[in-house]
Amino acid sequence: MRKNIHVMPKGDKWVVQSEQEVDDAYFGSQYDAEGYGRSVARENRSGFFLHGQDGTVRKQDHYGASGFFDGK
């Protein structure tokens, strides 16, 4: 089963997390965390979700069977 990737703030860092709720990686900037998270989502052909400081989803993309954004 493919696990969606979430990027969210955690303290003064940004964390990339799979739906297993395991913190996969920490970054000092949202930009770096988003880039890493998108690459993992493409590799896993899964969804990508960028959360804001308040926890709401600000951006989401889905990478289909091809590994490229499928527009959903």
DSSP file (Angstrom, degrees, kcal/mol; ACC not computed):
  #  RESIDUE AA STRUCTURE BP1 BP2  ACC     N-H-->O    O-->H-N    N-H-->O    O-->H-N    TCO  KAPPA ALPHA  PHI   PSI    X-CA   Y-CA   Z-CA
    1    1 A M              0   0    0      0, 0.0     2,-0.3     0, 0.0     0, 0.0   0.000 360.0 360.0 360.0 134.6    0.0    0.0    0.0
    2    2 A R        -     0   0    0     43,-0.1     2,-0.5     1,-0.0    45,-0.1  -0.610 360.0-143.6 -80.4 135.6    1.3    3.4   -0.9
    3    3 A K        -     0   0    0     -2,-0.3    43,-0.1    43,-0.1    41,-0.1  -0.865  14.6-124.9-102.2 129.5    1.6    5.9    1.9
    4    4 A N        -     0   0    0     -2,-0.5    15,-0.9    42,-0.1     2,-0.4  -0.342  23.5-127.1 -67.5 153.9    0.9    9.5    1.4
    5    5 A I  E     -Ab  18  48A   0     42,-2.9    44,-2.4    13,-0.2     2,-0.4  -0.896  22.1-166.7-109.5 132.1    3.6   12.0    2.3
    6    6 A H  E     -Ab  17  49A   0     11,-3.3    11,-3.2    -2,-0.4     2,-0.5  -0.955   8.3-161.5-120.2 136.0    2.8   15.0    4.6
    7    7 A V  E     +Ab  16  50A   0     42,-2.7    44,-3.1    -2,-0.4     9,-0.2  -0.979  28.1 156.7-114.0 124.9    5.0   18.0    5.2
    8    8 A M  E     -A   15   0A   0      7,-2.3     7,-3.1    -2,-0.5     2,-0.1  -0.985  43.5 -97.8-148.6 155.4    4.2   19.9    8.4
    9    9 A P  E     +A   14   0A   0      0, 0.0     2,-0.3     0, 0.0     5,-0.2  -0.466  32.7 179.9 -73.6 146.4    5.7   22.3   10.9
   10   10 A K  E >   -A   13   0A   0      3,-2.7     3,-1.7    -2,-0.1     2,-0.3  -0.814  63.2 -49.6-147.6 102.2    7.0   20.8   14.1
   11   11 A G  T 3  S-     0   0    0     -2,-0.3    -1,-0.1     1,-0.2     0, 0.0  -0.547 120.6 -24.6  66.8-129.6    8.5   23.3   16.5
   12   12 A D  T 3  S+     0   0    0     -2,-0.3    -1,-0.2    -3,-0.1     2,-0.2   0.234 129.6  72.3 -98.4  13.6   10.9   25.5   14.6
   13   13 A K  E <  S-A   10   0A   0     -3,-1.7    -3,-2.7    16,-0.0     2,-0.4  -0.682  76.4-123.5-118.0 172.2   11.5   22.8   11.9
   14   14 A W  E     -AC   9  27A   0     13,-2.7    13,-2.6    -5,-0.2     2,-0.4  -0.983  27.5-156.2-117.3 132.2    9.6   21.2    9.0
   15   15 A V  E     -AC   8  26A   0     -7,-3.1    -7,-2.3    -2,-0.4     2,-0.5  -0.869  11.3-146.7-113.7 142.2    9.1   17.5    9.1
   16   16 A V  E     +AC   7  25A   0      9,-2.6     8,-2.5    -2,-0.4     9,-1.3  -0.937  30.8 177.4-103.4 125.3    8.4   15.1    6.2
   17   17 A Q  E     -AC   6  23A   0    -11,-3.2   -11,-3.3    -2,-0.5     6,-0.2  -0.982  24.2-142.2-136.8 138.6    6.1   12.3    7.5
   18   18 A S  E >   -A    5   0A   0      4,-1.2     3,-1.9    -2,-0.4     4,-0.3  -0.433  43.4 -96.5 -87.1 172.4    4.5    9.2    5.9
   19   19 A E  T 3  S+     0   0    0    -15,-0.9   -14,-0.1     1,-0.3    -1,-0.1   0.554 119.4  77.3 -69.4  -4.5    1.0    8.2    7.0
   20   20 A Q  T 3  S-     0   0    0      2,-0.2    -1,-0.3     1,-0.0     3,-0.1   0.468 108.9-123.6 -78.0  -0.5    2.7    5.7    9.3
   21   21 A E    <   +     0   0    0     -3,-1.9     2,-0.5     1,-0.2    -2,-0.1   0.802  66.1 138.8  59.9  33.3    3.2    8.8   11.5
   22   22 A V        -     0   0    0     -4,-0.3    -4,-1.2     0, 0.0     2,-0.7  -0.934  59.4-123.0-104.6 126.4    6.9    8.2   11.5
   23   23 A D  E     -C   17   0A   0     -2,-0.5    -6,-0.2    -6,-0.2     3,-0.1  -0.581  31.3-178.6 -71.0 113.7    9.0   11.4   11.1
   24   24 A D  E     -     0   0A   0     -8,-2.5     2,-0.3    -2,-0.7    -1,-0.2   0.852  60.1  -6.6 -84.4 -36.9   11.1   10.6    8.1
   25   25 A A  E     -C   16   0A   0     -9,-1.3    -9,-2.6     2,-0.0     2,-0.4  -0.988  56.3-142.1-160.9 148.2   13.2   13.8    7.9
   26   26 A Y  E     -C   15   0A   0     -2,-0.3     2,-0.3   -11,-0.2   -11,-0.2  -0.907  18.8-174.1-115.3 144.9   13.5   17.2    9.4
   27   27 A F  E     -C   14   0A   0    -13,-2.6   -13,-2.7    -2,-0.4    -2,-0.0  -0.964  30.8-135.0-137.0 152.7   14.4   20.5    7.6
   28   28 A G  S    S+     0   0    0     -2,-0.3     2,-0.3   -15,-0.2     3,-0.1   0.626  91.1  41.5 -79.8 -15.3   15.1   24.0    8.6
   29   29 A S  S  > S-     0   0    0    -15,-0.1     4,-1.9     1,-0.1     5,-0.2  -0.967  72.3-132.2-135.4 151.2   12.9   25.4    5.9
   30   30 A Q  H  > S+     0   0    0     -2,-0.3     4,-3.0     1,-0.2     5,-0.2   0.887 108.4  59.2 -62.3 -39.8    9.5   24.7    4.4
   31   31 A Y  H  > S+     0   0    0      1,-0.2     4,-2.1     2,-0.2    -1,-0.2   0.924 108.0  43.3 -57.1 -48.6   11.1   25.0    0.9
   32   32 A D  H  > S+     0   0    0      1,-0.2     4,-2.2     2,-0.2    -1,-0.2   0.900 114.9  49.5 -66.9 -40.7   13.6   22.2    1.5
   33   33 A A  H  X S+     0   0    0     -4,-1.9     4,-2.8     1,-0.2    -2,-0.2   0.899 110.3  51.0 -64.9 -40.6   11.0   19.9    3.2
   34   34 A E  H  X S+     0   0    0     -4,-3.0     4,-2.6     2,-0.2     5,-0.2   0.920 109.7  50.0 -63.7 -43.8    8.6   20.4    0.4
   35   35 A G  H  X S+     0   0    0     -4,-2.1     4,-1.8    -5,-0.2    -2,-0.2   0.922 114.6  43.6 -60.7 -45.1   11.2   19.5   -2.2
   36   36 A Y  H  X S+     0   0    0     -4,-2.2     4,-2.1     2,-0.2    -2,-0.2   0.925 113.6  51.3 -66.2 -44.6   12.2   16.3   -0.4
   37   37 A G  H  X S+     0   0    0     -4,-2.8     4,-2.5     1,-0.2    -2,-0.2   0.895 109.3  50.1 -60.9 -41.9    8.6   15.4    0.3
   38   38 A R  H  X S+     0   0    0     -4,-2.6     4,-2.6     1,-0.2    -1,-0.2   0.894 109.0  51.9 -64.4 -39.4    7.6   15.8   -3.3
   39   39 A S  H  X S+     0   0    0     -4,-1.8     4,-2.2    -5,-0.2    -1,-0.2   0.896 111.1  47.5 -66.0 -37.8   10.5   13.6   -4.4
   40   40 A V  H  X S+     0   0    0     -4,-2.1     4,-2.5     2,-0.2    -2,-0.2   0.919 111.9  50.2 -66.7 -43.1    9.5   10.9   -2.0
   41   41 A A  H  X>S+     0   0    0     -4,-2.5     5,-2.3     2,-0.2     4,-0.9   0.900 111.6  48.5 -62.2 -41.0    5.9   11.1   -3.2
   42   42 A R  H ><5S+     0   0    0     -4,-2.6     3,-0.5     2,-0.2    -1,-0.2   0.935 112.2  48.4 -63.4 -45.2    6.9   10.8   -6.8
   43   43 A E  H 3<5S+     0   0    0     -4,-2.2    -2,-0.2     1,-0.2    -1,-0.2   0.888 118.3  40.1 -62.0 -39.6    9.2    7.8   -6.0
   44   44 A N  H 3<5S-     0   0    0     -4,-2.5    -1,-0.2    -5,-0.1    -2,-0.2   0.522 105.1-129.5 -87.0  -6.4    6.3    6.1   -4.1
   45   45 A R  T <<5 +     0   0    0     -4,-0.9    -3,-0.2    -3,-0.5     2,-0.2   0.955  67.0 122.6  54.5  53.3    3.7    7.2   -6.7
   46   46 A S      < -     0   0    0     -5,-2.3    17,-2.1    -6,-0.1     2,-0.2  -0.590  65.1 -68.7-130.7-171.9    1.6    8.6   -3.8
   47   47 A G  E     - D   0  62A   0     15,-0.2   -42,-2.9    -2,-0.2     2,-0.4  -0.516  35.1-150.3 -86.1 154.2   -0.1   11.7   -2.6
   48   48 A F  E     -bD   5  61A   0     13,-3.5    13,-2.1   -44,-0.2     2,-0.4  -0.991  12.5-175.0-125.6 132.2    1.7   14.8   -1.3
   49   49 A F  E     -bD   6  60A   0    -44,-2.4   -42,-2.7    -2,-0.4     2,-0.6  -0.990  10.0-161.7-133.0 124.6    0.2   17.1    1.3
   50   50 A L  E     -bD   7  59A   0      9,-2.8     8,-3.3    -2,-0.4     9,-1.5  -0.929  15.2-158.4-106.6 119.0    1.7   20.4    2.5
   51   51 A H  E     - D   0  57A   0    -44,-3.1     6,-0.2    -2,-0.6     5,-0.1  -0.716   7.2-135.7 -98.2 145.8    0.3   21.6    5.8
   52   52 A G    >   -     0   0    0      4,-2.7     3,-1.9    -2,-0.3    -1,-0.1  -0.255  40.0 -86.0 -86.4-179.2    0.3   25.2    7.1
   53   53 A Q  T 3  S+     0   0    0      1,-0.3    -1,-0.1     2,-0.1    -2,-0.0   0.801 129.8  53.5 -58.9 -30.2    1.2   26.4   10.6
   54   54 A D  T 3  S-     0   0    0      2,-0.1    -1,-0.3     1,-0.0     3,-0.1   0.428 119.0-109.5 -87.6   1.5   -2.5   25.8   11.6
   55   55 A G  S <  S+     0   0    0     -3,-1.9    -2,-0.1     1,-0.3     2,-0.1   0.278  75.2 131.2  92.7 -10.9   -2.5   22.2   10.4
   56   56 A T        -     0   0    0      1,-0.1    -4,-2.7    -5,-0.1     2,-0.5  -0.417  67.5-103.3 -75.2 153.5   -4.7   22.7    7.4
   57   57 A V  E     +D   51   0A   0     -6,-0.2    -6,-0.3     1,-0.2     3,-0.1  -0.662  39.0 176.0 -77.7 120.4   -3.7   21.4    4.0
   58   58 A R  E     +     0   0A   0     -8,-3.3     2,-0.3    -2,-0.5    -7,-0.2   0.779  67.8  12.7 -94.2 -33.9   -2.4   24.3    1.9
   59   59 A K  E     +D   50   0A   0     -9,-1.5    -9,-2.8     2,-0.0     2,-0.3  -0.992  63.0 179.6-142.0 146.7   -1.3   22.3   -1.2
   60   60 A Q  E     +D   49   0A   0     -2,-0.3     2,-0.3   -11,-0.2   -11,-0.2  -0.981   2.3 173.7-149.4 142.9   -1.8   18.7   -2.3
   61   61 A D  E     -D   48   0A   0    -13,-2.1   -13,-3.5    -2,-0.3     2,-0.4  -0.966  18.4-144.5-141.1 155.0   -0.8   16.8   -5.4
   62   62 A H  E     -D   47   0A   0     -2,-0.3     8,-2.7   -15,-0.2     2,-0.7  -0.990   5.2-154.8-126.4 130.8   -1.1   13.1   -6.4
   63   63 A Y  B     -E   69   0B   0    -17,-2.1     6,-0.2    -2,-0.4    -2,-0.0  -0.917  21.7-159.1-107.5 113.2    1.6   11.3   -8.3
   64   64 A G    >   -     0   0    0      4,-1.4     3,-2.1    -2,-0.7    -1,-0.1   0.237  44.0 -58.9 -79.9-160.1    0.1    8.4  -10.3
   65   65 A A  T 3  S+     0   0    0      1,-0.3    -1,-0.1     2,-0.1    -2,-0.0   0.754 132.8  55.8 -57.8 -27.8    1.4    5.2  -11.8
   66   66 A S  T 3  S-     0   0    0      2,-0.2    -1,-0.3     1,-0.0     3,-0.1   0.659 110.0-120.3 -79.4 -14.9    3.9    7.2  -14.0
   67   67 A G  S <  S+     0   0    0     -3,-2.1     2,-0.3     1,-0.4    -2,-0.1   0.449  80.4 109.1  86.4   0.2    5.4    9.0  -11.0
   68   68 A F  S    S-     0   0    0      1,-0.1    -4,-1.4   -23,-0.1    -1,-0.4  -0.792  86.6 -79.5-108.7 153.9    4.3   12.3  -12.4
   69   69 A F  B     -E   63   0B   0     -2,-0.3    -6,-0.2    -6,-0.2    -1,-0.1  -0.236  38.4-162.5 -50.5 127.3    1.6   14.7  -11.2
   70   70 A D        -     0   0    0     -8,-2.7    -1,-0.2    -3,-0.0    -7,-0.1   0.364  34.7-116.9-102.3   6.1   -1.7   13.3  -12.4
   71   71 A G              0   0    0     -9,-0.4    -8,-0.1     1,-0.1    -2,-0.1   0.547 360.0 360.0  79.3   8.1   -3.8   16.4  -11.9
   72   72 A K              0   0    0    -10,-0.3    -1,-0.1     0, 0.0    -9,-0.1   0.471 360.0 360.0 -85.1 360.0   -6.2   15.1   -9.3
